[in-house]
């Protein structure tokens, strides 16, 4: 039983060591994930700016 368990642990360790590398496919997926964020960020900043200015002005009239 102990030999079987040690064999499984060693096999998992070697698989984990091989999968630790950052591949070109991982880079491609990261870039695809960041493209929408970079496209919408300027619009979000403008929205937050106008919203903050609107709240600041709106509080002054109460």
C-alpha positions, 0 to 999 in steps of 0.5 A: 500500500505504501509503495502504491501511495508513494508512486502516486505522489511522485507522479503528481509532483512530476506532472505539476512540475511540467505544467508550471511553464507559461506557454504561448497559448496562456499568453494568448488567452491573457491578451484576449482577456485584457482586450475588452478591459482596455477598450472599456476603461476610458469609458468607465473613467469618463462615466465615474468622473461625470457621476462624481461631478454630478453627485458633488453638484447635486449635493450642493443644491439640497 
